[in-house]
Amino acid sequence: MTFKRSTIFSVLSSAVFAAALSLGSAALAACPPANPAAVSATVQSMFTALAKGDVKTARTYMAPKFYLFDGGVRFDADGIFAAIQKAQQSGSTYAWNVTEPEVHFACNIAWITYVNQGGVTTAGKETPVTWLESGILRHEAGRWVILFMHSTRAPTPAQ
């Protein structure tokens, strides 16, 4: 039996189109519920673990290729852990608090912007600090993980 090239092309095109439709509907069905509180909680939980010096727990909230821009420097997870641990070993403590979160969703991707109200305590002196931050998270294996963060220290209000 001989098929014309146009017939084969039509059959293959129809099959590819049908497969794309079925994959598209499966992907849409796989979108997690848009839950801003879960996204905010993921970021806050990572901060809580970091403040305690618990790198193992903090890492569970980060994607394997997590990175962060902070103070004009790019850090991967190990780099930011090292910087925080060095400060903690010299006696500094940190407080980070996600406030005013705004969360947006595109299926299994979420982006968050928030004001991080916290501070740094060094040699017994507490210095309040506010950072303007954002992050991108991905929903995988039933939970949100942080792919990327950006932090900019907000100017200190004039006294």
Phi, psi and omega in degrees: 000133182250130177251143175284151179303321180292327178292315179298316179299317180297316180295313180296318179298317179296320180294316179296317179297316179296319178295318179297319178297317182291322177293321179298315180290326177293319179295319178295321179295334183276355180295129178288163176298144176286102185236090181303325181296324180292322178293312178300319180296325178298313180295315180297320180296322176297316178298318180299316179296317179297319180298329178275355183078018184266082183297320182301314179290317180303319181298331181293342179267358184247142173292157181305327181255029178308143168210165188217139168256123180213127178060032179079012182236141174268128177240140165269181183302312181298323180294317180288324176300315181298317181296317180291316180297323178298315179295319180294322179293336177270005174105358179279147172234154182237149170230126178232133181221121178284116177233158178052044182290142170235121185239137179232152185231147168219086183059247185266015176244136175230145171234141185232140168237146183197165173258123179265103179265117182199217180176175179232133175247122179227131180052040177078357180258119180271129177242112177295140179223141174239132176240145171259122189225161176213160179206158175239129181236156176234139177272120179213142180053038175082011180211164178269137173233149184272125177269317189209146174222154174225136182228130175233125178290127179285148178298145177286130180299145178296138182272000000 
